[in-house]
Amino acid sequence: MTRTLPLYAMLSNAHLLNSTKCTKELMNLRDAIDRRTLWSLKVMDSSGIPKPGFVYGNNYWFGIQSQCKDVNNRDPLILVEKEIMNNSKYRHVEDEFPPYEVKYFVAYFRHNSTLQYHVRLPNENLVTLGMCLPATCSKDELFILLEKVFKDRSLIVGDLYSADFELFKVKDLIDDHRWLLSGTFISIMILLILTCLLMLIGTIYDVLIYQRRLKRHAKLLKSYENTNSSQTIDIKRKEEDPEDKLTALKFQSNIGRIFLSFSVYSNTKIIFNTKLNNESILVIHGLKFLSMLWVIMVHTIFYMHDYTDNKIITWRKSEGFANQVLSNSTLSVDTFFFLGGFLAVYLYFKAEKGKKKHRPFNYVAEANMFFMNLLKRFIRLTPAYMFAMGIFEINSMWYNYTSEFYMDERPYEICPKYWWRNILYIQNFFSRETMCMSWSWYLANDMQFFAISTFLLTLSSMYFNVAVILLSLLFITSTIVTGYISYIYDYVPTMDQQYHLLDILYDPPWTRIGPYIVGMVTGYIVIKLNNELQWKKKTIILFWILGSACNVLVLFGLWKRSISTISAAFYVALNRTVWGVGLAWLLIACVTNHGGIVNKILSFKGWIPFSRLTYSTYLLNPIIINSIYLHSETSVHVDFLSNSALFLGNFVISYVCAYAFTMMFETPYILLMKQFIDHTRKK
């Protein structure tokens, strides 16, 4: 047993710990195991051993934490009396329960075996061992014993796989609650309490006071229905539209408006309202929902690498033709970039239509408008973003104490140091090792692209041709730089290279702006078309074939991934832009009533509430996914059916949490910002 069981090998070295209580209890445990005493077998049975699948990446030698905890439990199982007697008929109390308390420990150590497949993932040579041992033993004492076992090469698994083991940490999974005193936790709790209080007051005020005033006001309007007053009818229409709630609040006090911004009742109506004006583009909501579905799917797999016991099988499964939907799932983010560029241009020129033409340019006013748009964007995104970052930091602090898994991403260390990068939206210029919230790279890119597009749009109102030239130069430069970077790094789009070069080819804005620019051009085209496209049916069909071919070739074109470095450089330089071109035609076709069944599916009004929850869902879903993995006492095994069920669970939980999060930290601040802007305009 000394050669095969890590726990027993440690007990054999217990004499090295001087005459402490831990030493006596360890030696007592070994003697009890030798005598096959039931309680000692339960302790040993709760401890980890080398598991099958080591060559394919199974480094999780977990025990059973819940069983180790239950060893101390003297309460009988709740069974019928006959079964209780059968379970205890041949047992004695002194044999069934340990004479001292035991608890669960976890040790982390690295191996140097060359027999295990390596796919260049973080901590792929890290082994995790679970141990059920006397509670009086300290982490330092267990470190000494386990280090001795590794130094003497006592375990047969080391000889079998030609591996040396280097121990670097032992922890006891006991939460000392020190994290409750952290500045982040205290700040988050204060904000959470204040927000919940405002939501309670706002909802009560809305339901008991404001809604009654609306009803009285509606009755007053009804009494004037026969006056044929178009103004009265217009007021009534606006007040019944929850999207224009602020217009209906003109008779409310400023404090009342603030409270109403936090009303769960009215904000829920806003989220689930599917009545949009005629100028809204319904297909965008469908694209956002399906892209978010795709993002959650890939995050379920992507964040699994810290917890998977068959990593090589994951790589094998990614090679299938159908699995390219997952392997190339980063294109889902490019869909959001495309939509961001489209909406920036579309909404700008829609607003410009209502202004007087040929007005004299006021450079100061244009500059103020530029910075005001950036400020509005910042206020729109940042409160929810910062709160999600605080939740992630607290969440990781707790799991650092209580989870068996060793986390590759360590926000409780990184976020306190580098949070300022996130609030400035510049974290994508730094390595992922120092990035708080690894998925926040998208938010930084999106903010930077918005600043660029806003500047160019402002410039276009004065010097349109100059803005077009700058946008063209930006697109050409981005394409060339992306291809060049791919080439100098000898990039070939295998899965390990994709993961290894995230900092180089995935996160930086100069490699991702292509689809955003395509979206900007598409927005301008849609404005100019004015929802009309007078083409022959054959031409429409041809463009559908070409547009679909763009998306299909980008998604499935690298099935075998065995291409040259130069071919890869061209692919990397153009693939995201070509994906955007395919989306551009889809959007133009749907807007001009040439979308057919595709338009009907994407324009389904049921997607609208999900679309409105997209931002909060994006912020929260990686936190939820990682929490589910970290909370488990077993590793994850990659398998289609079980992982599909896991994905569906992540999807439902993410949207439920996103609804609550939107109620608290997104919609209220959007409404407050609108109130402030309206108040400023009136002044």
C-alpha positions as CSV (number, residue, x, y, z in Angstrom):
1,M,0.0,0.0,0.0
2,T,2.9,2.4,0.6
3,R,3.8,2.2,-3.1
4,T,0.3,2.6,-4.4
5,L,-1.6,4.8,-2.0
6,P,-0.3,8.4,-1.4
7,L,-2.1,8.6,2.0
8,Y,-0.6,5.4,3.3
9,A,2.9,6.5,2.1
10,M,2.5,9.7,4.1
11,L,1.4,7.8,7.2
12,S,4.6,5.7,6.9
13,N,6.7,8.9,7.5
14,A,4.7,10.2,10.4
15,H,7.6,9.7,12.8
16,L,9.4,12.6,11.1
17,L,7.1,15.1,12.8
18,N,8.4,14.9,16.3
19,S,6.1,14.0,19.1
20,T,3.0,16.1,18.3
21,K,-0.6,15.3,18.5
22,C,-0.7,15.1,14.8
23,T,2.0,12.5,14.8
24,K,0.2,10.3,17.3
25,E,-3.1,10.5,15.4
26,L,-1.4,9.7,12.1
27,M,0.3,6.6,13.6
28,N,-3.0,5.6,15.1
29,L,-4.6,5.9,11.7
30,R,-2.0,3.7,10.1
31,D,-2.4,1.1,12.8
32,A,-6.2,1.2,12.4
33,I,-5.8,0.7,8.6
34,D,-3.5,-2.3,9.1
35,R,-6.2,-3.8,11.4
36,R,-8.8,-3.0,8.7
37,T,-10.8,-1.0,11.2
38,L,-13.9,0.4,9.6
39,W,-13.5,4.1,10.4
40,S,-9.9,4.1,9.1
41,L,-11.0,2.4,5.9
42,K,-13.6,5.2,5.5
43,V,-10.9,7.8,5.9
44,M,-8.6,6.1,3.4
45,D,-11.6,5.6,1.1
46,S,-12.2,9.3,1.2
47,S,-8.6,10.1,0.0
48,G,-7.4,10.3,-3.5
49,I,-5.4,7.9,-5.5
50,P,-3.8,8.0,-9.0
51,K,-6.7,7.8,-11.5
52,P,-6.9,6.2,-14.9
53,G,-6.3,8.4,-17.9
54,F,-3.0,10.0,-16.8
55,V,-1.5,9.8,-20.3
56,Y,-4.6,11.7,-21.6
57,G,-4.4,14.5,-19.0
58,N,-6.2,13.2,-15.9
59,N,-4.2,14.8,-13.1
60,Y,-7.1,14.9,-10.7
61,W,-6.4,12.5,-7.8
62,F,-9.4,13.7,-5.9
63,G,-10.8,12.0,-2.9
64,I,-14.4,12.5,-1.8
65,Q,-14.6,15.7,0.3
66,S,-18.2,15.1,1.4
67,Q,-17.5,11.5,2.5
68,C,-14.5,12.7,4.6
69,K,-16.8,15.2,6.3
70,D,-19.4,12.6,6.9
71,V,-16.9,10.3,8.6
72,N,-17.3,12.5,11.7
73,N,-21.1,12.3,11.5
74,R,-22.6,10.0,14.1
75,D,-26.2,10.4,13.1
76,P,-27.6,7.3,11.5
77,L,-29.0,7.3,8.0
78,I,-32.7,7.9,7.8
79,L,-33.8,4.4,6.8
80,V,-36.4,1.9,8.0
81,E,-35.3,0.3,11.2
82,K,-34.6,-3.1,9.5
83,E,-32.1,-1.5,7.2
84,I,-30.5,0.4,10.0
85,M,-30.0,-2.8,11.8
86,N,-28.5,-4.5,8.7
87,N,-26.0,-1.6,8.3
88,S,-24.9,-1.8,12.0
89,K,-25.3,-5.5,12.8
90,Y,-21.6,-6.3,12.5
91,R,-20.3,-3.0,13.6
92,H,-19.1,-1.5,16.9
93,V,-19.3,2.2,17.5
94,E,-15.6,2.4,18.4
95,D,-14.9,0.7,15.0
96,E,-17.2,2.8,12.9
97,F,-16.3,6.4,14.0
98,P,-12.8,7.9,14.4
99,P,-11.6,8.8,17.9
100,Y,-10.7,12.2,16.6
101,E,-12.0,14.7,14.0
102,V,-10.8,14.4,10.4
103,K,-10.9,16.9,7.7
104,Y,-10.1,17.2,4.0
105,F,-6.8,18.6,2.6
106,V,-5.7,19.2,-0.9
107,A,-2.1,19.1,-2.2
108,Y,-0.9,20.6,-5.5
109,F,2.3,19.3,-7.1
110,R,3.8,19.3,-10.6
111,H,5.1,16.4,-12.6
112,N,7.7,16.2,-15.4
113,S,6.5,13.1,-17.2
114,T,7.0,13.2,-21.0
115,L,4.6,10.3,-21.5
116,Q,1.6,12.5,-20.9
117,Y,0.2,14.4,-24.0
118,H,0.8,18.1,-23.8
119,V,-1.4,20.6,-25.6
120,R,0.1,23.8,-24.1
121,L,-2.7,24.6,-21.6
122,P,-2.0,26.4,-18.4
123,N,-1.1,24.1,-15.5
124,E,-1.5,21.0,-17.6
125,N,1.3,19.4,-15.6
126,L,-0.4,20.2,-12.2
127,V,-1.6,17.2,-10.2
128,T,-4.2,17.7,-7.4
129,L,-4.4,15.2,-4.6
130,G,-7.2,15.0,-2.0
131,M,-6.4,13.7,1.5
132,C,-8.7,12.9,4.5
133,L,-6.5,13.3,7.6
134,P,-6.7,14.2,11.3
135,A,-7.9,17.8,11.8
136,T,-5.1,18.5,14.3
137,C,-2.5,18.2,11.5
138,S,-1.4,21.5,10.0
139,K,-0.7,22.2,6.3
140,D,3.0,22.6,7.0
141,E,3.2,19.2,8.7
142,L,1.5,17.5,5.8
143,F,3.7,19.4,3.4
144,I,6.8,17.8,5.1
145,L,5.4,14.3,4.9
146,L,4.2,14.5,1.3
147,E,7.5,16.2,0.2
148,K,9.4,13.3,1.7
149,V,7.2,10.8,-0.2
150,F,8.0,12.5,-3.5
151,K,11.7,12.9,-2.6
152,D,12.0,9.2,-1.9
153,R,10.0,8.3,-5.1
154,S,7.8,6.1,-3.0
155,L,4.8,6.0,-5.4
156,I,4.8,3.4,-8.1
157,V,2.9,5.8,-10.4
158,G,6.1,7.9,-10.6
159,D,8.1,4.9,-11.8
160,L,5.4,3.8,-14.1
161,Y,5.1,7.1,-16.0
162,S,8.8,8.2,-15.5
163,A,7.6,11.2,-13.4
164,D,9.1,13.2,-10.6
165,F,6.8,15.2,-8.5
166,E,7.4,18.7,-7.0
167,L,5.1,19.8,-4.3
168,F,4.3,23.5,-4.0
169,K,1.1,23.9,-1.9
170,V,-1.1,22.2,0.6
171,K,-4.4,23.7,1.7
172,D,-7.2,22.6,4.1
173,L,-10.3,24.1,2.3
174,I,-11.3,25.9,5.5
175,D,-12.7,29.3,5.0
176,D,-11.3,31.7,7.6
177,H,-13.6,34.5,6.5
178,R,-10.8,37.0,6.2
179,W,-12.0,38.0,2.8
180,L,-15.1,39.5,4.5
181,L,-12.9,42.3,5.7
182,S,-11.6,43.2,2.2
183,G,-12.4,46.6,0.8
184,T,-14.0,45.1,-2.2
185,F,-16.5,43.0,-0.2
186,I,-17.4,45.9,2.1
187,S,-17.9,48.2,-0.9
188,I,-20.0,45.7,-2.8
189,M,-22.2,44.9,0.2
190,I,-22.8,48.6,0.8
191,L,-23.8,49.2,-2.8
192,L,-25.9,46.0,-2.8
193,I,-27.8,47.1,0.3
194,L,-28.4,50.6,-1.0
195,T,-29.5,49.3,-4.4
196,C,-31.9,46.8,-2.9
197,L,-33.3,49.5,-0.6
198,L,-33.8,51.8,-3.7
199,M,-35.5,49.0,-5.6
200,L,-37.8,48.3,-2.7
201,I,-38.7,52.0,-2.2
202,G,-39.0,52.5,-6.0
203,T,-41.2,49.5,-6.5
204,I,-43.5,50.5,-3.6
205,Y,-43.7,54.1,-4.8
206,D,-44.3,52.9,-8.4
207,V,-47.1,50.4,-7.6
208,L,-48.9,52.3,-4.8
209,I,-48.5,56.0,-5.9
210,Y,-47.3,56.5,-9.5
211,Q,-49.4,53.8,-11.2
212,R,-52.5,55.2,-9.4
213,R,-51.6,58.7,-10.7
214,L,-51.3,57.3,-14.2
215,K,-54.8,55.8,-13.9
216,R,-56.2,59.1,-12.7
217,H,-54.4,60.9,-15.5
218,A,-55.7,58.4,-18.0
219,K,-59.3,59.0,-16.8
220,L,-58.8,62.7,-17.2
221,L,-57.6,62.2,-20.8
222,K,-60.5,60.0,-21.5
223,S,-62.9,62.7,-20.6
224,Y,-61.4,64.8,-23.4
225,E,-61.6,62.1,-26.1
226,N,-64.4,63.9,-27.9
227,T,-62.4,67.2,-28.2
228,N,-60.5,65.9,-31.3
229,S,-57.3,67.2,-29.8
230,S,-54.3,65.6,-31.5
231,Q,-52.1,66.8,-28.8
232,T,-54.1,65.0,-26.1
233,I,-54.1,61.8,-28.2
234,D,-50.3,62.1,-28.6
235,I,-49.8,62.5,-24.9
236,K,-51.9,59.5,-24.1
237,R,-50.0,57.3,-26.6
238,K,-46.6,58.3,-25.2
239,E,-47.7,57.7,-21.6
240,E,-48.9,54.2,-22.4
241,D,-45.5,53.3,-24.0
242,P,-43.2,51.9,-21.3
243,E,-40.2,52.6,-23.5
244,D,-40.9,56.3,-23.2
245,K,-41.6,56.2,-19.5
246,L,-39.6,59.3,-18.8
247,T,-42.0,61.4,-20.9
248,A,-44.8,60.3,-18.7
249,L,-43.0,61.4,-15.6
250,K,-43.0,65.1,-16.4
251,F,-45.4,65.7,-13.5
252,Q,-43.2,63.8,-11.1
253,S,-40.6,65.2,-8.7
254,N,-36.9,64.6,-9.3
255,I,-36.8,62.3,-6.2
256,G,-39.8,60.4,-7.5
257,R,-38.1,59.9,-10.8
258,I,-35.0,58.5,-9.2
259,F,-37.0,56.1,-7.2
260,L,-38.9,55.0,-10.3
261,S,-35.7,54.3,-12.1
262,F,-35.2,51.4,-9.6
263,S,-38.7,50.1,-9.8
264,V,-38.7,46.4,-10.5
265,Y,-42.3,46.6,-11.8
266,S,-41.7,49.2,-14.5
267,N,-38.3,48.0,-15.4
268,T,-39.6,44.5,-15.9
269,K,-42.2,45.9,-18.2
270,I,-39.5,47.7,-20.2
271,I,-37.4,44.6,-20.6
272,F,-40.3,42.4,-21.7
273,N,-42.0,45.0,-23.8
274,T,-42.0,43.8,-27.5
275,K,-43.7,46.8,-29.0
276,L,-41.1,48.7,-31.0
277,N,-41.4,51.7,-33.3
278,N,-41.5,51.2,-37.1
279,E,-37.8,52.3,-37.5
280,S,-36.5,49.5,-35.3
281,I,-34.6,46.7,-36.9
282,L,-36.0,43.5,-35.4
283,V,-33.4,41.2,-37.0
284,I,-30.7,42.7,-34.7
285,H,-32.4,41.3,-31.6
286,G,-32.4,37.8,-33.2
287,L,-28.7,38.1,-34.1
288,K,-27.8,39.3,-30.6
289,F,-29.7,36.4,-28.9
290,L,-28.2,33.7,-31.1
291,S,-24.7,35.1,-30.8
292,M,-25.1,35.2,-27.0
293,L,-26.2,31.6,-27.1
294,W,-23.1,30.8,-29.1
295,V,-20.9,32.7,-26.6
296,I,-22.3,30.7,-23.6
297,M,-21.8,27.5,-25.5
298,V,-18.1,28.2,-26.1
299,H,-17.5,29.6,-22.6
300,T,-18.9,26.3,-21.3
301,I,-16.1,24.6,-23.1
302,F,-13.4,27.2,-22.9
303,Y,-13.4,27.6,-19.1
304,M,-13.5,23.9,-18.8
305,H,-9.7,23.5,-19.3
306,D,-8.9,23.9,-15.6
307,Y,-11.3,21.1,-14.6
308,T,-11.2,18.5,-17.4
309,D,-9.8,15.1,-16.9
310,N,-9.6,14.1,-20.6
311,K,-8.1,17.2,-22.3
312,I,-6.7,15.2,-25.2
313,I,-10.2,13.9,-26.0
314,T,-11.3,17.5,-26.1
315,W,-8.8,18.2,-28.8
316,R,-9.8,15.1,-30.7
317,K,-13.5,16.1,-30.6
318,S,-12.7,19.6,-31.9
319,E,-11.3,18.1,-35.1
320,G,-14.8,16.9,-36.4
321,F,-16.5,18.9,-39.2
322,A,-19.6,19.7,-37.2
323,N,-17.5,20.7,-34.2
324,Q,-16.1,23.6,-36.2
325,V,-19.1,25.5,-34.8
326,L,-17.3,25.3,-31.5
327,S,-13.7,25.5,-32.7
328,N,-14.5,28.7,-34.6
329,S,-16.9,30.1,-32.1
330,T,-14.9,33.3,-31.7
331,L,-16.8,34.5,-34.7
332,S,-19.8,35.0,-32.4
333,V,-17.9,38.0,-30.9
334,D,-17.3,39.3,-34.4
335,T,-21.0,39.4,-34.8
336,F,-21.3,41.7,-31.9
337,F,-18.5,43.9,-33.3
338,F,-20.4,44.0,-36.6
339,L,-23.6,45.0,-34.9
340,G,-21.8,47.6,-32.8
341,G,-20.4,49.3,-35.9
342,F,-23.7,49.1,-37.7
343,L,-25.7,50.7,-34.8
344,A,-23.1,53.4,-34.3
345,V,-23.5,54.6,-37.9
346,Y,-27.2,53.8,-38.3
347,L,-28.3,55.7,-35.2
348,Y,-26.0,58.6,-35.9
349,F,-27.4,59.3,-39.4
350,K,-31.0,58.6,-38.3
351,A,-30.5,61.4,-35.7
352,E,-28.8,63.7,-38.4
353,K,-31.9,63.4,-40.6
354,G,-33.9,65.4,-38.1
355,K,-31.4,68.3,-38.0
356,K,-31.3,71.2,-40.3
357,K,-29.1,70.7,-43.3
358,H,-26.3,73.1,-44.3
359,R,-26.1,74.5,-40.8
360,P,-22.8,76.3,-40.0
361,F,-20.3,74.1,-38.2
362,N,-19.5,74.8,-34.6
363,Y,-16.2,73.0,-33.8
364,V,-16.6,73.5,-30.1
365,A,-20.1,72.1,-30.1
366,E,-19.0,69.1,-32.2
367,A,-16.2,68.4,-29.8
368,N,-18.5,68.7,-26.9
369,M,-20.9,66.3,-28.6
370,F,-18.1,63.8,-29.2
371,F,-17.1,63.8,-25.5
372,M,-20.7,63.7,-24.4
373,N,-21.3,60.6,-26.5
374,L,-18.3,58.9,-24.9
375,L,-19.5,59.9,-21.5
376,K,-22.9,58.5,-22.1
377,R,-21.4,55.3,-23.4
378,F,-19.1,55.1,-20.3
379,I,-22.1,55.6,-17.9
380,R,-24.1,53.1,-19.9
381,L,-21.6,50.3,-19.5
382,T,-19.4,51.0,-16.4
383,P,-21.7,50.6,-13.3
384,A,-22.7,47.0,-14.2
385,Y,-19.2,46.2,-15.4
386,M,-17.5,47.4,-12.2
387,F,-20.1,45.6,-10.0
388,A,-19.6,42.3,-12.0
389,M,-15.8,42.7,-11.5
390,G,-16.3,43.1,-7.7
391,I,-18.5,40.0,-7.7
392,F,-15.9,38.1,-9.6
393,E,-13.2,39.1,-7.2
394,I,-15.2,38.1,-4.1
395,N,-16.3,34.9,-5.7
396,S,-12.8,33.9,-6.5
397,M,-11.6,34.7,-3.0
398,W,-14.1,32.4,-1.5
399,Y,-13.4,29.6,-3.9
400,N,-9.7,30.0,-3.3
401,Y,-10.4,28.8,0.2
402,T,-13.1,26.2,-0.4
403,S,-12.5,24.7,-3.9
404,E,-10.3,21.7,-4.6
405,F,-9.4,23.1,-8.0
406,Y,-6.4,25.2,-8.6
407,M,-7.6,28.3,-10.5
408,D,-5.6,29.5,-13.5
409,E,-7.4,32.8,-13.5
410,R,-6.8,34.5,-10.1
411,P,-8.9,37.7,-9.9
412,Y,-8.5,38.0,-6.2
413,E,-4.8,38.8,-6.8
414,I,-5.1,40.5,-10.2
415,C,-8.1,42.7,-9.9
416,P,-6.9,44.7,-6.9
417,K,-3.7,45.5,-8.8
418,Y,-5.1,46.2,-12.2
419,W,-8.7,47.3,-11.8
420,W,-7.8,50.8,-13.2
421,R,-7.1,49.2,-16.6
422,N,-10.6,47.9,-16.8
423,I,-12.3,51.2,-15.8
424,L,-10.2,52.9,-18.5
425,Y,-11.0,50.2,-20.9
426,I,-7.4,49.5,-21.9
427,Q,-6.8,46.0,-20.4
428,N,-6.6,44.5,-23.9
429,F,-3.2,46.2,-24.4
430,F,-1.7,44.0,-21.7
431,S,-1.2,40.2,-21.4
432,R,-4.0,37.9,-20.2
433,E,-1.9,37.0,-17.1
434,T,-2.6,40.5,-15.8
435,M,-6.1,40.9,-17.0
436,C,-9.0,41.1,-14.6
437,M,-11.9,39.2,-16.1
438,S,-10.4,37.5,-19.1
439,W,-13.5,38.0,-21.2
440,S,-13.5,41.8,-20.6
441,W,-11.1,42.2,-23.5
442,Y,-14.2,42.5,-25.6
443,L,-15.5,45.5,-23.6
444,A,-12.2,47.3,-24.0
445,N,-12.2,46.7,-27.8
446,D,-15.9,47.7,-28.1
447,M,-15.3,51.0,-26.2
448,Q,-12.2,51.8,-28.3
449,F,-14.1,51.1,-31.5
450,F,-17.0,53.2,-30.4
451,A,-14.6,56.1,-29.7
452,I,-13.1,55.7,-33.2
453,S,-16.4,55.5,-34.9
454,T,-17.8,58.5,-33.0
455,F,-14.8,60.6,-33.9
456,L,-15.1,59.6,-37.6
457,L,-18.9,60.2,-37.6
458,T,-18.4,63.6,-36.0
459,L,-15.7,64.4,-38.6
460,S,-18.0,63.2,-41.4
461,S,-20.5,65.9,-40.6
462,M,-17.8,68.5,-41.5
463,Y,-15.5,66.6,-43.9
464,F,-17.2,63.5,-45.1
465,N,-14.5,62.5,-47.7
466,V,-11.7,62.9,-45.1
467,A,-13.6,60.6,-42.7
468,V,-14.1,58.0,-45.5
469,I,-10.4,58.1,-46.3
470,L,-9.4,57.7,-42.7
471,L,-11.8,54.8,-42.3
472,S,-10.4,53.1,-45.4
473,L,-6.8,53.6,-44.2
474,L,-7.7,52.1,-40.8
475,F,-9.3,49.1,-42.5
476,I,-6.3,48.5,-44.8
477,T,-3.8,49.0,-42.1
478,S,-5.6,46.6,-39.7
479,T,-5.8,43.9,-42.4
480,I,-2.1,44.2,-43.3
481,V,-0.9,44.3,-39.7
482,T,-3.1,41.3,-38.7
483,G,-1.7,39.2,-41.5
484,Y,1.9,40.3,-40.8
485,I,1.6,39.4,-37.1
486,S,0.3,36.0,-38.0
487,Y,3.2,35.5,-40.4
488,I,6.0,36.5,-38.1
489,Y,4.7,34.3,-35.3
490,D,4.5,31.3,-37.7
491,Y,0.9,31.0,-36.8
492,V,-1.1,28.0,-38.0
493,P,-4.7,27.9,-36.7
494,T,-4.5,24.7,-34.7
495,M,-6.3,24.7,-31.4
496,D,-3.2,25.0,-29.3
497,Q,-1.9,27.9,-31.3
498,Q,-5.2,29.7,-31.1
499,Y,-5.1,29.4,-27.3
500,H,-1.4,30.2,-27.0
501,L,-1.6,33.4,-29.0
502,L,-4.7,35.0,-27.5
503,D,-2.7,38.0,-26.4
504,I,-1.2,38.5,-29.8
505,L,-4.0,37.7,-32.3
506,Y,-7.3,37.6,-30.4
507,D,-7.4,40.5,-27.9
508,P,-5.7,43.5,-29.5
509,P,-8.0,46.0,-31.3
510,W,-5.9,46.2,-34.4
511,T,-6.7,42.6,-35.2
512,R,-10.4,42.8,-34.4
513,I,-11.7,46.0,-35.9
514,G,-12.4,44.6,-39.4
515,P,-16.0,43.4,-38.8
516,Y,-16.7,46.6,-36.9
517,I,-15.8,48.7,-39.9
518,V,-17.9,46.4,-42.2
519,G,-20.8,47.1,-39.8
520,M,-20.2,50.8,-40.1
521,V,-20.3,50.6,-43.9
522,T,-23.4,48.5,-43.7
523,G,-25.2,51.0,-41.5
524,Y,-24.5,53.8,-44.1
525,I,-25.7,51.6,-46.9
526,V,-29.0,50.8,-45.1
527,I,-29.6,54.5,-44.5
528,K,-29.0,55.3,-48.1
529,L,-31.2,52.4,-49.3
530,N,-34.1,53.6,-47.1
531,N,-35.5,50.1,-46.7
532,E,-35.7,49.6,-50.5
533,L,-33.7,47.4,-52.8
534,Q,-35.0,47.3,-56.4
535,W,-33.0,44.3,-57.7
536,K,-34.1,41.4,-59.8
537,K,-34.9,38.1,-58.1
538,K,-31.9,36.4,-59.7
539,T,-29.6,39.1,-58.4
540,I,-31.0,38.7,-54.9
541,I,-30.5,34.9,-55.0
542,L,-26.9,35.4,-56.2
543,F,-26.1,37.7,-53.3
544,W,-27.7,35.3,-50.9
545,I,-25.4,32.6,-52.3
546,L,-22.3,34.8,-52.0
547,G,-23.2,36.1,-48.6
548,S,-23.9,32.6,-47.2
549,A,-20.7,31.3,-48.8
550,C,-18.7,34.0,-46.9
551,N,-20.1,32.7,-43.6
552,V,-19.8,29.0,-44.4
553,L,-16.3,29.2,-45.8
554,V,-15.1,31.1,-42.7
555,L,-16.8,28.8,-40.3
556,F,-15.9,25.4,-41.9
557,G,-13.0,26.3,-44.2
558,L,-10.3,25.2,-41.7
559,W,-11.7,21.8,-41.0
560,K,-8.3,20.0,-41.1
561,R,-6.3,23.1,-40.2
562,S,-3.2,21.8,-42.1
563,I,-2.3,24.9,-44.1
564,S,0.9,26.8,-44.7
565,T,2.0,29.8,-42.6
566,I,1.4,32.2,-45.6
567,S,-2.1,30.8,-46.2
568,A,-2.8,31.1,-42.5
569,A,-1.7,34.8,-42.6
570,F,-4.2,35.5,-45.4
571,Y,-6.9,33.7,-43.6
572,V,-6.3,35.5,-40.3
573,A,-6.1,38.8,-42.0
574,L,-9.4,38.4,-43.8
575,N,-11.6,35.8,-42.1
576,R,-13.3,38.1,-39.6
577,T,-13.9,40.7,-42.2
578,V,-15.4,38.2,-44.6
579,W,-17.6,36.9,-41.8
580,G,-18.8,40.5,-41.4
581,V,-19.5,40.8,-45.1
582,G,-21.8,37.7,-44.9
583,L,-23.6,39.4,-42.0
584,A,-23.8,42.6,-44.0
585,W,-25.8,41.0,-46.8
586,L,-28.0,39.2,-44.3
587,L,-28.9,42.4,-42.6
588,I,-29.4,44.4,-45.8
589,A,-31.6,41.6,-47.2
590,C,-33.8,41.5,-44.1
591,V,-34.2,45.3,-43.8
592,T,-35.2,45.5,-47.5
593,N,-37.8,42.6,-47.2
594,H,-35.6,40.1,-49.1
595,G,-34.9,38.0,-46.0
596,G,-37.6,35.3,-46.4
597,I,-37.6,32.7,-43.7
598,V,-34.3,33.9,-42.2
599,N,-35.9,37.3,-41.6
600,K,-39.0,35.7,-40.0
601,I,-36.8,33.7,-37.6
602,L,-34.5,36.5,-36.6
603,S,-37.3,39.0,-36.4
604,F,-39.3,36.9,-33.9
605,K,-40.3,39.3,-31.2
606,G,-39.7,36.7,-28.5
607,W,-35.9,37.4,-28.9
608,I,-36.4,41.0,-27.8
609,P,-36.3,40.5,-24.0
610,F,-33.3,38.2,-24.3
611,S,-31.6,40.8,-26.5
612,R,-32.1,43.4,-23.8
613,L,-30.4,41.1,-21.3
614,T,-27.3,40.5,-23.6
615,Y,-24.9,42.8,-21.8
616,S,-25.6,41.5,-18.3
617,T,-25.5,38.0,-19.6
618,Y,-22.1,38.5,-21.2
619,L,-20.8,39.9,-17.9
620,L,-22.1,37.2,-15.7
621,N,-22.0,33.9,-17.7
622,P,-18.2,33.2,-17.2
623,I,-18.6,33.8,-13.4
624,I,-21.5,31.4,-13.3
625,I,-19.8,28.8,-15.4
626,N,-16.6,28.9,-13.4
627,S,-18.5,28.8,-10.1
628,I,-20.3,25.6,-11.1
629,Y,-17.0,23.9,-12.0
630,L,-15.2,25.2,-8.8
631,H,-18.1,24.1,-6.6
632,S,-17.9,20.5,-7.7
633,E,-15.8,17.8,-5.9
634,T,-15.2,15.9,-9.1
635,S,-13.5,16.8,-12.4
636,V,-15.3,17.4,-15.6
637,H,-15.4,14.7,-18.3
638,V,-15.8,15.9,-21.9
639,D,-18.8,14.1,-23.4
640,F,-21.4,15.4,-25.8
641,L,-24.6,14.7,-24.0
642,S,-23.6,15.6,-20.4
643,N,-21.8,18.8,-21.7
644,S,-24.9,19.7,-23.7
645,A,-27.0,19.4,-20.5
646,L,-24.4,21.5,-18.7
647,F,-24.6,24.2,-21.4
648,L,-28.4,24.4,-21.2
649,G,-28.1,24.8,-17.5
650,N,-25.5,27.5,-17.9
651,F,-27.8,29.2,-20.4
652,V,-30.9,29.3,-18.2
653,I,-29.0,30.3,-15.0
654,S,-27.1,33.0,-16.9
655,Y,-30.3,34.6,-18.2
656,V,-32.1,34.4,-14.8
657,C,-29.1,36.0,-13.1
658,A,-28.8,38.6,-15.9
659,Y,-32.4,39.6,-15.3
660,A,-31.8,40.3,-11.7
661,F,-28.5,42.0,-12.5
662,T,-30.1,44.2,-15.1
663,M,-32.8,45.2,-12.7
664,M,-30.2,46.3,-10.2
665,F,-27.2,47.7,-12.1
666,E,-28.1,48.3,-15.7
667,T,-31.6,49.6,-16.4
668,P,-31.7,52.0,-13.4
669,Y,-28.5,53.8,-14.5
670,I,-29.7,54.0,-18.1
671,L,-32.9,55.7,-16.9
672,L,-31.0,58.0,-14.6
673,M,-28.6,59.0,-17.4
674,K,-31.6,59.8,-19.6
675,Q,-33.1,61.9,-16.9
676,F,-29.9,63.8,-16.5
677,I,-29.6,64.4,-20.2
678,D,-33.3,65.6,-20.5
679,H,-32.8,67.9,-17.5
680,T,-29.6,69.3,-19.1
681,R,-31.3,69.9,-22.4
682,K,-34.2,71.7,-20.7
683,K,-31.8,74.1,-19.0
